[in-house]
Every structure is written in C-alpha cells, then in structure tokens.
Amino acid sequence: MAIEAPVKPSSQLPAQYSHLKTNGKRMMTTLQESCSWGSTPDGGMNRLTLNEDDKAVRLWFIEETKKCGCEVRVDEMGNIFAIRPGSNNALPPIGIGSHLDTQPTGGKYDGILGVLSGLEVLRTIHDNNITTYAPLAIIDWTNEEGARFPPAMLASGVWGGAFTTEYGHDRPDLAGTTTLKQELERIGFLGTVPCSYDANPLSAHFELHIEQGPILDAAESSTAVVQGVQSIRWYHVDVVGREAHTGTTPMDRRSDALLGAAKMIVETNRFVTEGELAARGARATIAVINSGPQSINTIAGKVRMGLDIRAPDDADVEAVEKLCRQSFDEICQKHGLSVEIDRFWTSPAIHFDPTMIQCVRASANAIGCEMELVSGAGHDSVYTSRKVPTAMVFSRCRDGVSHNPAEYTRPEDCAASAEVLLGAYLRYDDYLKRTNESKGV
C-alpha cells in the first residue's frame, strides 16, 4: 500500500493571491489614528491595560473590524477575537494577534504594530473580495505588558492554559486598589465567552512584533523569521543583614545587606559576560533593588532585588541560576547575611511550529529577507504555542529601542513586515486546504 507524502507549505503564493498587496501608507495612517488614545507629549504612549484609553481603542478596533465583515467575540479575560468567515467554517480560525496595551512610558509600535498589521491583512483580503479557506481572526490580547496587572502575557496565558481564569480575574493592580475583573466590568469588556482554547479555539496563530533589539537594525534588514522564544526565569532575591549605626559600627563588625547585594549584582553580571555561557547568549540582569530602612546613617538590614535570567536553552538558564545561588551563599557567609531566592515565574524555551516557520520563511525570502532570530522577550505567542501551531515575524526597530517613547520603526519596514505577514498567512491557509483535501475532508 502506497504511503502518501505529507503535504508541505508552498514556497510560492497560490496564483489567485499573487496580486494581493498590503497598503503600507494606509496601515501607518491607521496606526497613528489608533495611537490617539494614550499618546504622550514626548511622542510615546501611556495606554495601560483597561484604562479609559484602552477602552476607547478597543471600541475603535471592534468597529474597524466589523467594517470587514467580522463577528466579534469578547472572552472572560477581555480578549477580542474579530472573526471573518471562510469557506470552511467548521475549522477554527487562523489567528493573527498581538496587543494594544502599552508600558506607562512606552512607544507606538510594541504590540500595536502587530494588531494593526493584522488589521491591514484583514482589509487587504476584504477589499479584494477574497474568501479564505479557514476563517480569519484578528486578536487583541489583554494585558500583554503586565505593567498594570502583573504578570505579563496574562490573558493569552489564561487562553493557553498556563493560568486559570480565576487567577487572571483576581490579579490586583500595582496600587492594590482594584482587580483585573473589576476593571473589565467597569469598562464593559468582561465577555461571556470562556477564555480557553477548548471554548474558543484557533487553528494557528501568527504574531508580528518589533524586534525590541538591535540585530535587524544593525543588519539593515526590514524583517526576520522568529524561530522561537528564549527561556526566561524571574526571581525575588531577599538579602537580610543587621541594621546598625553607620558612625559607631566598625567596618569589620557589620552585616551590611546592601553591600552584599552589590557584590551579588557584580557576580551575576560576570557569569554572563565571561566564558561559555556568554558565548551561548545567556543573560542575567538585576534591574530592581530596594533596601531598608532607607536612612543615611543606618546600615541597610534588608534588601529585595529582582533577578531576570534568560538564554536560548533551558539548560543554560539552569546553569546561571545554579551559579547565582552558589555565589550568593558564599557572599552571605563572608558578610554575615542570609538570602532567600524565590523563583516566581518560569517560561521555558519555545520552539515554534516548523510548518508555520516555513510559511514565514518563504514569505520573507520572497522580498529578499533571510534573517532568522530567537526572541529575547516574551510575547503572547509563547502561550498560544502551547495549544496551536504558532510563528512570529519580527520588524526592525531603530537602535533596538523599545519600552521607550523613542521606539520607532520606519514606515517602509512596517510595510515590508506586513507584506511578510500577509504572505505567511495565505500560505498557511492554503496548506490547511490542501491538507484537508488530501484527507478527503
């Protein structure tokens, strides 16, 4: 009995789609329009999750997608799915998603470009009266940044099964004055659709995002294929010493928690700037440090630090963590301190779906872009990849600057990335069609 060869994604666009082109000028006009809610005088954005500006842009997004024949579903975490029917509506939609919330001092491209590129793909298909094989869903994922309701990627994490809906609803804001569920209710976005793959499935998920790093800009390449997302772990590091008077306590009789913390910071940096771990791209950062009692003439008795460790491979993150734990213990023994390390968030390394990657690769190669990268930051695609085939497109950003009002992606790079997204999406839609036809479905 002959065994049929598996269907592979086409390197070329199907002939009926060869004339399709996104409208880069329209997309940039739309992006700037969307940034009228939450814009800041320095050219940046401050559109925190579920504030009034987020409510306004959500309502705008819904109206714009309805113009393209979309049915809109809002789930229990406020995720918005704008779905345009296909010819086989028994299939779950192919999703194109990112986020519209920003950092408090963020820019106009992080997340926003991904949603607006998806909207441009939708408009291009609709304007040309194309009926895709599977339905198409453009998605705004709630609270990707986590700037108001930690942790990051919260609502896509609920959909992907990493968190329960109850956990997501109960997340307090940083001020401790409200919860995510209360704010969803207040702005009218506490949907009735369960936030889960089982209740609201997708066939696949594409995401376009700015790189947030300098590699594409240095290479003068508009866009890149994203192979996956590196491993990430976050920790609270609590160092305890003894408070004492700075003027009366001899230097050799101190248990200075802040001095110990400073040495820990230096050692953490050394582990990832020397040797094999540095060569393999490991990163470790202490960017948050709080000491007490915050009195100029009192030796610090307590310090809490935030430690972030990342690497392309889980094993290298584990190796950095081990080195940190050993070094921190040695520093504590020398200075009469104690330390507790709480690993409160883990995101294992993600390797995106090979078929999806090939669709992005073929689309990028068609416009002369051949770079392939691993993402150094987490994105909603981390959690969608737990449930469905997922891939990402990176867009070049100037000097790699992000989470900053100076964040900028040139219009021509935005246009090129959207063109890659359109081509990748159409190739995967065609792949699903041919796969089902080969099965007689």
C-alpha positions as CSV (number, residue, x, y, z in Angstrom):
1,M,0.0,0.0,0.0
2,A,1.5,3.3,-1.0
3,I,2.0,5.9,1.7
4,E,1.0,9.4,0.7
5,A,3.7,12.1,1.1
6,P,2.8,14.7,3.7
7,V,1.5,18.0,2.4
8,K,4.1,20.8,2.6
9,P,3.5,24.5,2.7
10,S,4.1,26.1,-0.7
11,S,7.1,28.3,-1.3
12,Q,5.0,30.3,-3.8
13,L,1.8,32.1,-3.1
14,P,-1.2,30.4,-4.8
15,A,-1.9,32.0,-8.1
16,Q,-5.2,33.5,-7.0
17,Y,-3.3,35.5,-4.3
18,S,-0.3,36.7,-6.4
19,H,-1.9,40.1,-7.0
20,L,-2.6,40.9,-3.3
21,K,-0.5,43.7,-1.7
22,T,-1.0,45.4,1.6
23,N,-1.3,49.1,1.7
24,G,1.6,50.4,3.8
25,K,0.5,54.0,3.7
26,R,-3.0,53.1,4.9
27,M,-1.6,51.0,7.7
28,M,0.6,53.8,9.0
29,T,-2.3,56.2,8.9
30,T,-4.4,53.7,10.9
31,L,-1.6,53.1,13.4
32,Q,-1.2,56.7,14.1
33,E,-5.0,57.0,14.5
34,S,-5.0,54.2,17.0
35,C,-2.3,55.9,19.0
36,S,-4.5,59.0,19.5
37,W,-5.7,57.2,22.6
38,G,-2.9,57.3,25.2
39,S,-0.4,59.4,23.3
40,T,2.1,61.4,25.4
41,P,3.7,64.8,24.6
42,D,7.1,63.2,24.1
43,G,5.8,61.1,21.2
44,G,5.3,57.9,23.3
45,M,2.3,56.0,24.7
46,N,0.8,55.5,28.1
47,R,-2.2,53.2,27.5
48,L,-2.3,50.9,30.5
49,T,-4.5,47.8,30.4
50,L,-8.2,48.6,30.8
51,N,-7.8,52.3,31.4
52,E,-10.1,54.7,29.6
53,D,-7.7,55.0,26.6
54,D,-7.6,51.2,26.3
55,K,-11.4,51.1,26.4
56,A,-11.5,53.7,23.6
57,V,-9.0,51.9,21.3
58,R,-10.8,48.6,21.9
59,L,-14.2,50.1,20.8
60,W,-12.4,51.6,17.8
61,F,-10.8,48.2,16.9
62,I,-14.2,46.5,17.0
63,E,-15.8,49.0,14.7
64,E,-12.9,48.8,12.2
65,T,-13.0,45.0,12.0
66,K,-16.8,45.0,11.7
67,K,-16.4,47.0,8.5
68,C,-14.6,44.0,7.1
69,G,-17.4,41.6,7.9
70,C,-16.1,40.3,11.2
71,E,-18.1,38.9,14.0
72,V,-16.6,39.9,17.3
73,R,-16.2,37.7,20.4
74,V,-15.0,39.0,23.7
75,D,-13.9,36.4,26.2
76,E,-13.9,36.4,30.0
77,M,-10.4,38.0,30.1
78,G,-11.4,40.7,27.7
79,N,-9.5,39.2,24.7
80,I,-11.1,40.4,21.5
81,F,-11.5,38.0,18.6
82,A,-12.7,39.7,15.3
83,I,-13.6,36.8,13.0
84,R,-14.1,36.9,9.3
85,P,-15.8,33.7,7.9
86,G,-14.0,31.4,5.4
87,S,-15.3,28.8,3.1
88,N,-14.8,26.0,5.7
89,N,-16.2,27.5,8.9
90,A,-16.1,24.1,10.5
91,L,-12.4,24.9,11.0
92,P,-11.3,27.2,13.9
93,P,-9.9,30.5,12.6
94,I,-6.3,31.2,11.8
95,G,-5.4,33.9,14.3
96,I,-3.3,37.0,13.8
97,G,-2.8,38.6,17.2
98,S,-0.8,40.9,19.5
99,H,-1.7,43.6,22.0
100,L,-2.8,47.2,22.2
101,D,-1.8,47.9,25.8
102,T,1.5,49.7,26.4
103,Q,4.1,50.5,29.1
104,P,3.5,53.7,31.1
105,T,6.4,55.3,29.2
106,G,6.1,53.1,26.0
107,G,6.2,53.7,22.3
108,K,3.8,53.4,19.4
109,Y,4.9,50.1,17.9
110,D,5.3,47.5,20.6
111,G,2.3,45.2,20.2
112,I,0.3,47.9,18.4
113,L,2.1,47.3,15.1
114,G,1.2,43.6,15.4
115,V,-2.5,44.3,15.8
116,L,-2.6,46.9,13.1
117,S,-0.7,44.7,10.7
118,G,-3.3,42.1,11.3
119,L,-6.0,44.6,10.6
120,E,-4.2,45.6,7.3
121,V,-4.1,41.9,6.3
122,L,-7.8,41.7,7.0
123,R,-8.6,44.8,5.0
124,T,-6.5,43.6,2.0
125,I,-8.3,40.3,1.9
126,H,-11.7,42.0,2.3
127,D,-11.1,44.8,-0.3
128,N,-10.2,42.1,-2.8
129,N,-13.3,40.0,-2.1
130,I,-11.2,37.0,-1.1
131,T,-12.9,34.2,0.8
132,T,-10.1,32.4,2.6
133,Y,-10.4,28.6,3.3
134,A,-10.4,28.9,7.1
135,P,-11.9,31.8,9.0
136,L,-9.5,34.6,9.9
137,A,-9.4,36.1,13.5
138,I,-7.6,39.3,14.3
139,I,-6.9,39.3,18.1
140,D,-6.2,41.9,20.7
141,W,-4.8,40.0,23.7
142,T,-5.4,41.7,27.1
143,N,-2.6,42.8,29.4
144,E,0.4,41.5,27.5
145,E,2.6,44.1,29.1
146,G,1.6,43.3,32.6
147,A,2.5,46.9,33.5
148,R,-0.7,47.5,35.5
149,F,-1.7,43.9,36.3
150,P,1.4,41.6,36.7
151,P,2.3,39.1,35.3
152,A,2.9,39.8,31.6
153,M,1.0,37.9,28.8
154,L,-1.7,37.3,31.4
155,A,-4.8,36.8,29.2
156,S,-3.1,34.8,26.4
157,G,-1.7,32.7,29.3
158,V,-5.2,32.0,30.5
159,W,-6.3,31.1,27.0
160,G,-3.2,28.9,26.7
161,G,-3.9,27.1,29.9
162,A,-1.0,28.5,31.9
163,F,-3.3,30.3,34.3
164,T,-6.9,29.8,35.5
165,T,-9.5,32.5,34.7
166,E,-9.9,33.0,38.4
167,Y,-6.2,33.7,38.8
168,G,-6.4,36.2,35.9
169,H,-9.5,37.9,37.3
170,D,-8.0,38.3,40.8
171,R,-4.8,40.0,39.7
172,P,-4.6,43.3,41.6
173,D,-3.2,46.5,40.0
174,L,0.1,47.8,41.3
175,A,-1.7,50.2,43.6
176,G,-3.8,47.4,45.1
177,T,-7.0,49.4,44.6
178,T,-8.7,47.2,42.0
179,T,-8.6,43.9,40.2
180,L,-8.5,43.0,36.6
181,K,-12.0,41.6,36.7
182,Q,-13.3,44.8,38.3
183,E,-11.8,46.9,35.6
184,L,-13.1,44.6,32.9
185,E,-16.6,45.1,34.3
186,R,-16.1,48.8,34.7
187,I,-15.2,49.4,31.0
188,G,-17.7,46.8,29.7
189,F,-15.2,44.2,28.4
190,L,-16.0,41.3,30.8
191,G,-17.0,38.9,28.0
192,T,-19.2,35.8,28.3
193,V,-17.1,33.5,26.1
194,P,-14.9,31.3,28.3
195,C,-11.2,32.1,28.0
196,S,-9.8,28.8,26.8
197,Y,-8.7,27.0,23.7
198,D,-11.5,24.4,24.1
199,A,-14.3,27.0,24.2
200,N,-12.7,29.4,21.7
201,P,-10.2,27.5,19.5
202,L,-7.8,28.6,16.8
203,S,-6.2,26.6,14.0
204,A,-3.0,28.5,14.3
205,H,-1.5,31.9,15.5
206,F,0.7,34.4,13.8
207,E,2.2,37.4,15.5
208,L,4.1,40.3,14.1
209,H,6.1,42.3,16.6
210,I,9.0,44.8,16.6
211,E,12.3,43.0,17.5
212,Q,12.9,45.2,20.5
213,G,16.6,44.6,19.9
214,P,19.4,45.9,17.6
215,I,20.2,42.9,15.4
216,L,17.9,43.7,12.5
217,D,18.8,47.4,12.6
218,A,22.5,46.7,12.5
219,A,21.9,44.3,9.6
220,E,19.7,46.9,7.8
221,S,17.1,44.1,7.3
222,S,13.4,45.0,7.5
223,T,12.1,41.8,8.9
224,A,13.1,38.4,10.2
225,V,11.7,34.9,10.8
226,V,11.4,34.1,14.5
227,Q,12.4,30.6,15.4
228,G,11.2,30.7,19.0
229,V,11.5,32.5,22.3
230,Q,14.3,32.1,24.8
231,S,13.9,30.6,28.2
232,I,13.1,33.1,31.0
233,R,13.0,32.9,34.8
234,W,12.2,35.7,37.3
235,Y,13.2,35.7,40.9
236,H,12.8,37.7,44.1
237,V,16.1,37.8,46.0
238,D,15.8,38.8,49.7
239,V,19.1,39.6,51.5
240,V,18.9,40.0,55.3
241,G,21.7,41.5,57.4
242,R,21.6,43.7,60.6
243,E,20.7,47.3,60.9
244,A,23.2,49.4,62.8
245,H,24.6,52.9,63.2
246,T,26.9,53.9,60.4
247,G,29.1,56.0,62.6
248,T,29.5,53.7,65.6
249,T,29.8,50.3,64.0
250,P,33.3,49.3,62.8
251,M,33.6,48.2,59.2
252,D,34.6,44.6,60.3
253,R,31.6,44.2,62.6
254,R,28.9,44.9,60.0
255,S,26.3,42.7,58.4
256,D,25.6,45.1,55.5
257,A,22.8,43.7,53.3
258,L,23.3,46.4,50.7
259,L,27.0,45.7,50.4
260,G,26.2,42.0,49.9
261,A,23.6,42.8,47.3
262,A,26.1,45.0,45.4
263,K,28.5,42.1,45.2
264,M,25.8,39.8,44.1
265,I,25.0,42.1,41.2
266,V,28.6,42.2,40.1
267,E,28.9,38.4,40.2
268,T,25.6,37.9,38.3
269,N,26.9,40.1,35.5
270,R,30.2,38.3,35.5
271,F,28.6,34.9,34.9
272,V,27.0,36.0,31.6
273,T,29.8,38.2,30.3
274,E,32.7,35.6,30.6
275,G,33.1,32.1,29.3
276,E,30.8,29.6,27.5
277,L,27.5,31.0,28.9
278,A,28.3,34.4,27.5
279,A,29.2,32.8,24.1
280,R,25.9,30.9,24.1
281,G,23.9,34.1,24.6
282,A,22.9,33.8,28.3
283,R,21.7,37.0,30.0
284,A,21.2,37.9,33.6
285,T,20.0,41.2,35.0
286,I,19.2,42.8,38.3
287,A,17.3,45.9,37.5
288,V,15.2,46.3,40.7
289,I,16.7,46.9,44.1
290,N,15.0,48.1,47.3
291,S,16.8,48.5,50.6
292,G,15.7,49.3,54.1
293,P,15.4,51.3,56.3
294,Q,16.5,54.0,53.8
295,S,18.2,56.1,56.4
296,I,21.6,57.7,55.5
297,N,23.1,56.9,58.9
298,T,21.7,53.4,59.2
299,I,23.3,50.3,57.7
300,A,20.9,48.5,55.4
301,G,19.4,45.5,57.1
302,K,17.2,44.2,54.3
303,V,17.4,44.3,50.5
304,R,15.0,42.9,47.9
305,M,16.2,42.5,44.3
306,G,14.6,41.4,41.1
307,L,16.7,38.9,39.1
308,D,15.9,38.1,35.4
309,I,17.8,35.2,33.8
310,R,17.4,34.4,30.1
311,A,19.0,32.1,27.5
312,P,18.1,30.3,24.2
313,D,18.2,27.0,26.1
314,D,16.6,26.0,29.4
315,A,19.8,24.2,30.5
316,D,21.8,27.5,30.3
317,V,19.2,29.3,32.4
318,E,19.5,26.5,34.9
319,A,23.3,26.8,34.9
320,V,23.2,30.6,35.5
321,E,20.7,30.1,38.4
322,K,23.0,27.5,40.0
323,L,26.0,29.8,39.8
324,C,24.0,32.7,41.3
325,R,22.8,30.5,44.2
326,Q,26.3,29.3,45.0
327,S,27.8,32.7,44.7
328,F,25.1,34.4,46.8
329,D,25.5,31.8,49.6
330,E,29.3,32.5,49.6
331,I,28.8,36.2,49.8
332,C,26.4,35.8,52.7
333,Q,28.7,33.6,54.6
334,K,31.5,36.2,54.2
335,H,29.4,39.1,55.4
336,G,27.1,37.5,58.0
337,L,24.0,37.7,55.8
338,S,21.2,35.3,54.8
339,V,19.5,35.1,51.5
340,E,16.2,33.6,50.2
341,I,15.6,33.2,46.5
342,D,12.0,32.8,45.2
343,R,11.6,31.8,41.6
344,F,8.2,33.2,40.9
345,W,7.9,32.9,37.1
346,T,9.3,30.4,34.6
347,S,8.8,30.5,30.9
348,P,10.6,27.6,29.2
349,A,12.3,28.0,25.8
350,I,9.8,27.9,23.0
351,H,10.4,26.4,19.5
352,F,7.8,27.5,17.0
353,D,6.0,25.1,14.7
354,P,8.2,24.1,11.7
355,T,5.4,24.4,9.1
356,M,4.4,27.8,10.4
357,I,8.1,28.9,10.3
358,Q,8.4,27.7,6.8
359,C,5.4,29.8,5.8
360,V,7.0,32.9,7.3
361,R,10.4,32.0,5.8
362,A,9.0,31.6,2.3
363,S,7.2,34.9,2.6
364,A,10.3,36.8,3.9
365,N,12.5,35.3,1.3
366,A,10.2,36.5,-1.4
367,I,11.0,40.1,-0.5
368,G,14.7,39.4,0.0
369,C,14.8,39.0,3.8
370,E,16.7,35.9,5.1
371,M,17.4,36.6,8.7
372,E,16.2,34.2,11.4
373,L,16.3,35.1,15.1
374,V,15.3,33.8,18.6
375,S,13.2,36.3,20.5
376,G,14.8,37.6,23.7
377,A,11.5,38.8,25.0
378,G,8.2,37.0,25.8
379,H,5.2,37.6,23.7
380,D,1.6,36.3,23.6
381,S,2.8,33.7,21.1
382,V,4.6,32.0,24.0
383,Y,1.2,30.9,25.3
384,T,-0.6,30.3,22.1
385,S,2.2,27.9,21.1
386,R,1.0,25.7,24.0
387,K,-2.2,24.9,22.1
388,V,-1.8,25.6,18.4
389,P,0.9,25.9,15.7
390,T,2.5,29.3,16.1
391,A,5.0,31.6,14.4
392,M,6.2,35.2,14.6
393,V,7.5,37.9,12.3
394,F,10.0,40.4,13.6
395,S,10.1,44.0,12.3
396,R,13.2,46.2,12.5
397,C,13.2,49.0,15.1
398,R,15.6,51.9,15.3
399,D,18.7,51.1,17.5
400,G,16.7,48.3,19.1
401,V,15.0,50.8,21.4
402,S,11.6,49.7,22.9
403,H,9.5,50.4,26.1
404,N,10.5,54.0,25.5
405,P,8.9,57.0,23.7
406,A,11.9,56.9,21.2
407,E,10.7,53.5,19.9
408,Y,10.5,53.8,16.1
409,T,10.0,51.6,13.1
410,R,10.4,53.1,9.7
411,P,7.2,53.1,7.5
412,E,9.0,51.0,4.8
413,D,10.0,48.4,7.4
414,C,6.4,48.3,8.8
415,A,5.1,47.8,5.2
416,A,7.6,45.0,4.5
417,S,6.8,43.2,7.7
418,A,3.0,43.4,7.0
419,E,3.7,42.0,3.5
420,V,5.5,39.1,5.0
421,L,2.6,38.5,7.5
422,L,0.1,38.5,4.6
423,G,2.1,36.0,2.6
424,A,2.7,33.7,5.6
425,Y,-0.9,33.7,6.5
426,L,-2.1,33.0,2.9
427,R,0.5,30.2,2.6
428,Y,-0.7,28.5,5.8
429,D,-4.4,28.9,4.8
430,D,-3.5,27.2,1.5
431,Y,-1.6,24.5,3.4
432,L,-4.7,23.7,5.6
433,K,-6.8,23.5,2.5
434,R,-4.5,21.1,0.7
435,T,-4.0,19.0,3.8
436,N,-7.8,18.5,4.2
437,E,-8.2,17.8,0.5
438,S,-5.5,15.1,0.7
439,K,-7.5,13.5,3.5
440,G,-10.8,13.8,1.6
441,V,-12.2,16.3,4.1
